[in-house]
Amino acid sequence: MLTGLGRTGARRETKLHRVTASPMRFKRLKEDIDSFMARDPAARSRLEVVLCYPGFHAILLYRVAHALWRRRFRLVARIVSQIARLLTGIEIHPGARIGARLVIDHGFGVVIGETSEIGDDVTLYQGVTLGGIAPSVDSHAQVDVKRHPTLRNGVIVGAGAHVLGPIIIGEGARIGANAVVSRDLPKGVTAVGIPAHPVMPRDRIAAQRFVAYGTPAEGCPDPVLATIESMRAQVTALQGRIGELEARLRRHEDTTDERAGEFVRRTADDAPVAAVGDRIRR
Ligand SMILES: CC(C)(COP(=O)(O)OP(=O)(O)OC[C@H]1O[C@@H](n2cnc3c(N)ncnc32)[C@H](O)[C@@H]1OP(=O)(O)O)[C@@H](O)C(=O)NCCC(=O)NCCS
């Protein structure tokens, strides 16, 4: 903030800003490197990330290009972004708005359009497109209009997936490799396929701590899937109940057989006595 300081004050403030901005920049850089380390099991050291990760290089150059773009050096910004593309195979439009700790893993073929917005801690794999639906149709009318997606914090977009249009991908949502998404996705959802549809994760631990009557369907945004999950839960519960009843029936039958056998045995033992009694009575 330079208002009300006068020229000397403003100069001092700018110097101060430069000094304080450096540790901030350094912190951000360190965060970027650490997020590659945290999200790529193949990353062995920070130096490896700095030297060998095109995603990291692309993000660094994007920051330069974006700063230029915001200062209205639009052509220079585009040139920097094209140099980054040439070096890394990742094309990020300098106008895109990207939060902290973005990881672009491998990254070749990633395209991030001009009006894309990316939150913090997002992960993109190679071949991802954050694009417009029909940029070539009536393109003049689309200038400076929001036409690319918004990815909220923690979103993961799998390799080769295309996210198209000014849609919103909710926080923590995961998009499967090769999916095509053209509609909003709610928070925390996993979506796969073309067109992308929500799926229930095959979480074996959750399956083990099974709770009857539809509880596993909790959090599933697709009503059809939620119904199927609920029915599956009920069928499993009924199977358990039937098994229990069958076991009780078997136990009951065994007891009845034993009693019947004893009765037959006793009747057979008493038969000669009964015959003598008959004879006496006669
Ligand atoms: C979408 C994704 C995140 C789901 O992971 P998850 O939550 O563990 O989900 P699951 O593996 O339990 O799969 C759930 C269902 O979706 C299906 N599925 C998973 N990923 C899919 C995909 N990309 N396309 C189509 N179906 C997919 C599974 O077959 C499963 O279906 P089923 O229940 O009928 O068997 C993951 O599969 C994925 O695609 N990640 C991208 C990773 C990537 O791009 N890696 C590149 C590294 S270089």
The ligand as an SDF file (V2000), in Angstrom:
LIG
                    3D

 48 50  0  0  0  0  0  0  0  0999 V2000
  -10.5220  -42.3480  -10.3670 C   0  0  0  0  0  0  0  0  0  0  0  0
   -9.5270  -42.8750   -9.3710 C   0  0  0  0  0  0  0  0  0  0  0  0
   -8.9520  -41.7200   -8.5570 C   0  0  0  0  0  0  0  0  0  0  0  0
  -10.3730  -43.8180   -8.4700 C   0  0  0  0  0  0  0  0  0  0  0  0
   -9.6100  -44.3900   -7.4690 O   0  0  0  0  0  0  0  0  0  0  0  0
  -10.3560  -45.1490   -6.2510 P   0  0  0  0  0  0  0  0  0  0  0  0
  -11.1630  -44.2320   -5.4340 O   0  0  0  0  0  0  0  0  0  0  0  0
   -9.3410  -45.9740   -5.5690 O   0  0  0  0  0  0  0  0  0  0  0  0
  -11.4560  -46.0000   -6.9770 O   0  0  0  0  0  0  0  0  0  0  0  0
  -11.4770  -47.5370   -7.2250 P   0  0  0  0  0  0  0  0  0  0  0  0
  -10.1900  -48.0120   -7.7770 O   0  0  0  0  0  0  0  0  0  0  0  0
  -11.9960  -48.1360   -5.9700 O   0  0  0  0  0  0  0  0  0  0  0  0
  -12.5570  -47.6780   -8.3870 O   0  0  0  0  0  0  0  0  0  0  0  0
  -13.9530  -47.4950   -8.2070 C   0  0  0  0  0  0  0  0  0  0  0  0
  -14.6170  -47.9330   -9.4890 C   0  0  0  0  0  0  0  0  0  0  0  0
  -14.2840  -47.0350  -10.5630 O   0  0  0  0  0  0  0  0  0  0  0  0
  -13.6430  -47.7280  -11.6350 C   0  0  0  0  0  0  0  0  0  0  0  0
  -12.5780  -46.8550  -12.1540 N   0  0  0  0  0  0  0  0  0  0  0  0
  -11.5260  -46.3610  -11.4780 C   0  0  0  0  0  0  0  0  0  0  0  0
  -10.8010  -45.5480  -12.2490 N   0  0  0  0  0  0  0  0  0  0  0  0
  -11.4160  -45.5240  -13.4600 C   0  0  0  0  0  0  0  0  0  0  0  0
  -11.1430  -44.8440  -14.6770 C   0  0  0  0  0  0  0  0  0  0  0  0
  -10.1060  -44.0300  -14.7910 N   0  0  0  0  0  0  0  0  0  0  0  0
  -11.9980  -45.0320  -15.7220 N   0  0  0  0  0  0  0  0  0  0  0  0
  -13.0600  -45.8660  -15.5820 C   0  0  0  0  0  0  0  0  0  0  0  0
  -13.3800  -46.5280  -14.4480 N   0  0  0  0  0  0  0  0  0  0  0  0
  -12.5570  -46.3540  -13.3960 C   0  0  0  0  0  0  0  0  0  0  0  0
  -13.1110  -49.0040  -11.0070 C   0  0  0  0  0  0  0  0  0  0  0  0
  -12.9900  -50.0330  -11.9580 O   0  0  0  0  0  0  0  0  0  0  0  0
  -14.1760  -49.2910   -9.9650 C   0  0  0  0  0  0  0  0  0  0  0  0
  -15.2900  -49.8600  -10.6010 O   0  0  0  0  0  0  0  0  0  0  0  0
  -16.0000  -51.1910   -9.9910 P   0  0  0  0  0  0  0  0  0  0  0  0
  -16.3920  -50.8040   -8.5860 O   0  0  0  0  0  0  0  0  0  0  0  0
  -17.1480  -51.3940  -10.9070 O   0  0  0  0  0  0  0  0  0  0  0  0
  -14.9640  -52.2410  -10.0300 O   0  0  0  0  0  0  0  0  0  0  0  0
   -8.3690  -43.6540  -10.0330 C   0  0  0  0  0  0  0  0  0  0  0  0
   -8.8050  -44.8780  -10.5340 O   0  0  0  0  0  0  0  0  0  0  0  0
   -7.7380  -42.8690  -11.1830 C   0  0  0  0  0  0  0  0  0  0  0  0
   -8.1470  -42.9310  -12.3270 O   0  0  0  0  0  0  0  0  0  0  0  0
   -6.6840  -42.0860  -10.8230 N   0  0  0  0  0  0  0  0  0  0  0  0
   -5.8950  -41.3380  -11.7600 C   0  0  0  0  0  0  0  0  0  0  0  0
   -4.4640  -41.7110  -11.5800 C   0  0  0  0  0  0  0  0  0  0  0  0
   -3.5780  -41.3290  -12.7460 C   0  0  0  0  0  0  0  0  0  0  0  0
   -3.9430  -40.6150  -13.6380 O   0  0  0  0  0  0  0  0  0  0  0  0
   -2.3720  -41.8030  -12.6580 N   0  0  0  0  0  0  0  0  0  0  0  0
   -1.3540  -41.4910  -13.6200 C   0  0  0  0  0  0  0  0  0  0  0  0
   -0.0360  -41.5500  -12.9150 C   0  0  0  0  0  0  0  0  0  0  0  0
    1.2490  -41.4360  -14.0390 S   0  0  0  0  0  0  0  0  0  0  0  0
  1  2  1  0
  2  3  1  0
  2  4  1  0
  2 36  1  0
  4  5  1  0
  5  6  1  0
  6  7  2  0
  6  8  1  0
  6  9  1  0
  9 10  1  0
 10 11  2  0
 10 12  1  0
 10 13  1  0
 13 14  1  0
 14 15  1  0
 15 16  1  0
 15 30  1  0
 16 17  1  0
 17 18  1  0
 17 28  1  0
 18 19  1  0
 18 27  1  0
 19 20  2  0
 20 21  1  0
 21 22  1  0
 21 27  2  0
 22 23  1  0
 22 24  2  0
 24 25  1  0
 25 26  2  0
 26 27  1  0
 28 29  1  0
 28 30  1  0
 30 31  1  0
 31 32  1  0
 32 33  2  0
 32 34  1  0
 32 35  1  0
 36 37  1  0
 36 38  1  0
 38 39  2  0
 38 40  1  0
 40 41  1  0
 41 42  1  0
 42 43  1  0
 43 44  2  0
 43 45  1  0
 45 46  1  0
 46 47  1  0
 47 48  1  0
M  END
$$$$
